[in-house]
Amino acid sequence: MLHRPVELAQYTSIRYTERLAEAGAKPSIGSVGDSYDNAMAESVIGLFKTELIRRQGPWRGPDAVEIATLEWVDWFNNRRLFEALGNIPPAEAEANHYRTTEPSETVQMVEPSLH
């Protein structure tokens, strides 16, 4: 029997789902294969648009937006003090978590044979 090759996007979805499960995230209501929840992503995108895109525009072109986006993401993850985490940056909270948590088994992703 011939099998259709699994697309790279499907590997990303599988690993994303596994990582969310490892973190203890609960799935939202939806069909199998859906993202766990778009609410957080939509919230961050809204924050990004409000804090960066609308506030600092008009933009001179895609390169200016790309550089500003990289700077914003760096600030958001590495320098922003997040009250819910004890007024430390998210990257620091994540590093603390992994320093004090036993590593879980990780699933090795194996690319399927194309024949």
C-alpha positions as CSV (number, residue, x, y, z in Angstrom):
1,M,0.0,0.0,0.0
2,L,1.3,3.4,-0.9
3,H,1.2,6.1,1.8
4,R,1.1,9.8,1.1
5,P,4.3,11.4,2.6
6,V,3.8,13.3,5.8
7,E,4.2,17.0,5.2
8,L,6.7,19.0,7.2
9,A,3.8,21.2,8.6
10,Q,2.3,18.0,10.1
11,Y,5.5,17.3,12.0
12,T,5.4,20.8,13.3
13,S,1.8,20.3,14.5
14,I,2.6,17.0,16.1
15,R,5.6,18.4,18.0
16,Y,3.6,21.5,19.0
17,T,0.9,19.3,20.4
18,E,3.4,17.2,22.3
19,R,5.1,20.2,23.7
20,L,1.9,21.7,24.9
21,A,0.9,18.4,26.6
22,E,4.4,18.3,28.3
23,A,3.7,21.8,29.6
24,G,0.4,20.7,31.0
25,A,-1.7,22.8,28.6
26,K,-5.3,21.6,28.2
27,P,-6.8,21.3,24.7
28,S,-9.6,23.6,23.7
29,I,-12.8,22.3,22.2
30,G,-12.3,21.5,18.6
31,S,-11.5,18.7,16.2
32,V,-8.4,16.5,16.4
33,G,-5.3,18.2,15.1
34,D,-6.5,21.7,15.9
35,S,-4.2,24.1,17.8
36,Y,-4.8,23.9,21.6
37,D,-6.0,27.4,21.7
38,N,-5.6,30.5,19.5
39,A,-6.6,32.9,22.3
40,M,-3.0,33.4,23.6
41,A,-1.6,33.9,20.1
42,E,-4.4,36.3,19.2
43,S,-3.8,38.3,22.4
44,V,0.0,38.6,21.8
45,I,-0.7,39.6,18.2
46,G,-3.1,42.3,19.4
47,L,-0.5,43.5,21.9
48,F,2.1,43.6,19.2
49,K,-0.1,45.6,16.9
50,T,-1.0,48.1,19.6
51,E,2.4,48.5,21.2
52,L,4.5,48.5,18.0
53,I,2.8,48.6,14.7
54,R,0.2,51.3,15.3
55,R,2.3,53.3,17.8
56,Q,5.5,53.5,15.8
57,G,4.1,53.7,12.2
58,P,3.9,54.8,9.5
59,W,6.6,52.4,8.3
60,R,9.1,53.0,5.5
61,G,8.9,49.4,4.3
62,P,9.0,45.8,5.2
63,D,12.6,45.9,6.4
64,A,11.8,48.5,9.0
65,V,8.9,46.4,10.3
66,E,11.1,43.3,10.4
67,I,13.8,45.0,12.4
68,A,11.3,46.6,14.8
69,T,9.5,43.2,15.2
70,L,12.8,41.5,16.1
71,E,13.5,44.2,18.7
72,W,10.0,44.0,20.1
73,V,10.1,40.2,20.4
74,D,13.5,40.3,22.2
75,W,12.1,42.9,24.6
76,F,8.9,40.9,25.1
77,N,10.7,37.7,26.0
78,N,14.0,38.9,27.6
79,R,13.5,42.3,29.2
80,R,9.8,42.9,29.9
81,L,9.0,42.5,33.6
82,F,6.0,40.3,33.9
83,E,4.1,40.8,37.2
84,A,2.4,37.4,37.1
85,L,5.8,35.8,37.1
86,G,7.2,37.9,40.0
87,N,8.3,40.9,38.0
88,I,10.9,38.9,36.0
89,P,11.2,38.5,32.3
90,P,9.5,35.4,30.7
91,A,12.8,34.0,29.5
92,E,14.2,34.1,33.1
93,A,11.0,32.4,34.4
94,E,11.4,29.7,31.7
95,A,15.1,29.2,32.6
96,N,14.2,28.9,36.3
97,H,11.5,26.3,35.5
98,Y,13.9,24.1,33.5
99,R,16.6,24.5,36.1
100,T,14.2,23.1,38.8
101,T,12.2,20.6,36.8
102,E,13.1,17.0,35.9
103,P,13.4,16.8,32.1
104,S,10.6,14.7,30.6
105,E,11.2,12.1,28.0
106,T,11.2,13.7,24.5
107,V,9.8,12.0,21.5
108,Q,12.3,11.5,18.7
109,M,10.9,12.7,15.4
110,V,11.7,10.2,12.7
111,E,11.1,11.2,9.1
112,P,9.0,8.5,7.3
113,S,10.4,6.7,4.3
114,L,9.2,8.1,1.0
115,H,8.9,4.6,-0.6
